[in-house]
Amino acid sequence: MQTFETYHPKFTALKTCVLIPTYNNAGTLAQVVEDVLCYTQHVIVVNDGATDETATILTAFPQVKVISYQPNKGKGWALRTGFKAAVELGYDYAITIDADGQHFASDLPIMLQQVEEQPGTLVIGARNLQEENMPGKNTFANKFSNFWFYVETGKKAADTQSGYRLYPLYRMKKIGFWCRKYEFEVEVLVRSSWRGIPIAWVPVKVYYPPAEERVSHFRPFRDFSRISVLNTVLVTIAFLYIKPRDFFRYIAKAENRKALFREHLWNSNESNSKKALAIGLGIFMGIVPIWGFQMMAAFALATLFKLNKALVILAANISIPPMVPLIIYGSFLAGKIWVKEDLTGQVFSRSFSWEAVKQGGLQYISGAFTLAFIAGILAWLITYLLLVMVRRKPTTHRHFQNGSSR
């Protein structure tokens, strides 16, 4: 094993430290710290309100920066506290390693190498989820978390639950995090991705002791509930703001617009009618009054009917914030045909009764579906006619070539 003399200068040059959050890990903490010190003395330990012998154990390591507080506030708070201290000490990167002994310090060089190979990247040490003694709940939690990470960011993940990570602190300074418990490790990934910070994975080893020796502070019901609430918030933000924002940033560049149309609208892999139907469905789903779930529903229907998902989502973005007032007003106007009394003026006035709101809601909902249906049909028809007039027909050309070769 290469030790402190070899790697410490590299940790110094790359402004990287090792951060160890701990809570009541007296049985394993000393060995974890000793192993890490074999590679570097740039070590920060956050004592998250431990009630065991943690404080006494840490006095044996005067070279380690120790931060202690009471009472216990959760792993997320410990990590955030450690990040703040690391930045104040001049570090650009922090490698986090758990204090329960499941991670191997021998993987630190692999993580440190990523600072040079992938500067500015948040790197996660991906575990082998088929490892012997791997708790079944960990495998389920990881698949659960990976799925929602994909929904919220559009990126596939190998392991979103691993605590062995390399954080580019200098790129995360302006992110105001919310969470204090285990769900922080989900929040930091998603919100870092939204900020444009690349995320990558490298394989690391992991050790899970037998069940009778295992110590875990994870509370399944309470912590899964907190993670579920967080994912609900993140999904809502993703579909109402992040995805429309990224879409418009993408199409703001001329080369991206050309590529989008070339790859999805003008290519010869789908018929004109299917492409037009995808656009029509997207427009319909962008107007129907299921705000917050339009994109998810549009994606699901595109999958069900085997339509071009990119075109459906592209068209569904008609419900971007600047268009929302126009869609709502148009829905009220369209709803006039279904009600006896037009309440558009009353609903948009300063003074209205709850009865008017109730009747106006009926007018709006019926009108929204009417407007969505009409707009979807028009979008389908216009797109189909446009494609018929403009799009090439390579199938005819191939038929001619095949016929002439006989």
Phi, psi and omega in degrees: 000129173284140188240196187316314184300329183278314189265337183302315178299327180289320174301319180295312183297324182268006178051053184237137176236169174250128183248125182239103173279140182215144175214111178053049176248038185303330182289337185236344189302313184302315181294321179298314180295316179301317180296318180294322180294346174291343184247328180196155173259004175278077187233134175238128176245128177254111178274100187276065175068035182297145179247007178258212183271017184305311183300319179294317180301319184290340177294343179281357182233074183296339180282352182265137174282117182249132176240123182233149175201164177227147355274186176299132183241353178111157184297321180299317179294321178298316179295315179298321178295318178294320178300314181299316179296319181297318179296317180296332179275359175095012180275143175264336182226150174225130174261119180264139180221136183287152184268002183271003176087004182282339179262154181252127178298337180296346177271357180301318178300326179295316179293318180297325179299329181292336177298323180279319185279328181226064183302139179079009183258141172273115186249133180248134175281104184283126180273158170277105186287357175261010182302145178299138181073006177298120180299138181300324181294330178293319179296315178297314181299323181291316178297320178299312181292320179299320180298311182290328175299319178295317179299319186278336184236343184078012182244136178277141185236143177277325183195111180258000184256349182295137178269356179274103188219156172247116182256127174278086189302323184293340178266352184254002187302323188269003179272119177270100185283157184254321196272154182238344185256206182298331183294346178302324183291341171279313181302315185296325178292310184296311184288332173292318177299318178299330179278002178088011177280122180296148178234131182224167182229141172229144181289138175226161177276158178212145179236126174243117180292165176305154186306322183289343180257353189282136176243123180223137177259007179284125179258102190311305185294307184294315184287323175296324178295316179296319179294321179295318177297316179300315180297324176299315179295314183295319178297318179299314179296319182300314185277334180272333185230305189298309183295315174300320178300311181295324180298314182287329173296324181291309184283354177293338179265129184302320183294328178289321178297317179297317181295321181298312180290322181295319185279329187245334184257320186261352182292162188263013184278346181227154180285161178301320183294322180289322177294316179296321179295323178297316178296315180298317178297319179299316178297315179302311183291334179287343183254328183304144189279062174237055185306135181095340181236006184299313183295317180297317180293320179297317179296317181296316180292323177299320178293317181298315183267006177057048178259166180293108185297322181298317180292321179298312181294321178302312181290327181294342178288010172298338181271034176291156184313315181297335182270344185303312179301321180293320179295316180296315180295318178297326178295319177297318180296318180292331181285351180300330184287346184255356182237157180285323183236126179285117182253015182304312182297322182290319181295324182269005177269169182284330182245122178206156181264164177295330177296320178295322178296318180297312180291324178295325177297320177296318179297318181294312184296313179295322179291324180296317178294323178296312179298318180298318181295312181296314181295322179295317178297315180297318180296319178297314183294313181296317180295318181297313180297320178298315181294320178299320183282325190254323188286139178290160180239079182296339181295323178295319180296318180295323180296320180296316180297317181295322180292323183283346182269356181284000000 
